[in-house]
Amino acid sequence: MIDVEKVVQSGVGSLYTAKLDGDVIVIQTPFRLPDGTYVGLYFDLEQRQLSDEGELFGWMHLQGIPVELAEYEYGLLDAVCRSHCVKFEDGAFSVHIGDLSELGDAVTRLAQAITRVADLVSLSRRKTVPTDAGT
């Protein structure tokens, strides 16, 4: 049996927590979305796939941010994914992990990518309210 907490903490440190849920390790990261929500990740032990399981797009929906991104936003998303070696497919961000020794690096890269995309989309959708400078 794998000691999930030990594997995660040896790879990424004590700021992260993990628990085993069936064949999936649920990882709580210290990374936060613009509203302060922590980024959670899921590592499928059988498929060796680390993913957010589409939670960023779920968060966007709850924030009232349309999940249909503009073309330039997809360009930003693609640039972030390429710079962090992260895959984006069907609304989910993921990284394939060949060996458990890669878990720490993959968790950090994936959480950073998710945070950056959330910031970019959130900022690009922020509406500014004009102030009346004449009063």
N, C-alpha and C positions, 0 to 999 in steps of 0.2 A: 504494500500500500504506500502511496506517495504522501509525504508530509508536505501538503500544499503550502501552508504558511511558511515553512522553512525554505522551500524552493523560491517562492515569491520574494521573501525578505532577503535571501542571499543574492538574488538577482537585482532587486531594485531598492531594497532598504525598508526601514521600519515605518516610513511615511505611507506605505501601501499596506492594505489588508487584503486577505484572500480567504475564501471558503470554498469547499468542494460541494457542488450541487449536482449529483449524478455524475456524468462524465464531463462536466464543465466546471472550470475554476472561475469563480466570480471575483474580480479584482477591483477594489476601491482605490482610486488614485488620488493624489493631492491636487490634481489639475482641476480647474473650475471653469464652467461656462460663464458667459457674461452676467447671468443672474445669480451666480454663486453656487449653483448646483455642481456637485462633484462629478467628474467623468468616471463612469464605470465601464469596465471591459470584461469580456468573456473569452476564456481560453478553452476550446474544445480539445480534450485530451486525445481523442481518437483521430480527429482530422488535423490536429496540430495547427488549428486556426485561431488566431486572436482577433476579436471583433468587438465593435460597439453594438452589434445586432440591430443597427438602424436607430439607435437611441438619439443620436444628434438630430436626425430629421423628425423624430417624435417630439423632441424638445422644441424644435423650430415651430412645429405645428401648434404646440401649446402656447408658444409666445406670439402666435398670430402672424408668423413669418411664413409666407407661402413656400412650400417645398419645391415648387416649380421655379428654379433659379433662372435668372437672366443669363444670356450667353457669356457676358463678361464675368459673372459670378462662377460659372462652370470653368472658365479659364483660370480663375484664381484657385478654385478647388483643385483643378488638375495640377497647377504649379505647386501647391502645398503638398499634394500626394506624391508627386515626383520627387520633391526635395526631401521628403521623409521616408521614401521607399514604402509607401502605403498604397494599397489597392482600394478603389471605390467602385462598388458594383451593387446595383439594386438597392440603393439608399443606405448601404452599410459600408463602413470603413473596416479594412482588415489587413492582417499581415500573416503570412504562412511562416511557421516556426519549425525548422528541421530538428533542432536539438534544444532541450530545455535550458542549456547555457545561454541561448539567444533570447530568452524570455525577458530579461531585464531591459535590454536595449529595445526590443520590440514594443514593450509596454510604454516606455518613455516616448518613442517615436510616434506611436499611434495616438497616445493621449495628447501630445503636442500638436499633431496634425488636426485632431478633432477640435482642440481649443482654438487653433488659428482659423480654421474654417468658420467656426461659430462666431468668432470676433469679426471676421471679414464680412460675413453675411449680415450679422447684426448691425454693424456700422453702416453697411451699404443700404440698409433698409430703414435706418433711423431717420425719422422725419424731424425737421427743424421747424420750430414755430417762430414766425417772424415777430419781432418786438416792435412796438410803436415807439420809435426814437423821438417822435415829435411831441410826446406828452411829458 
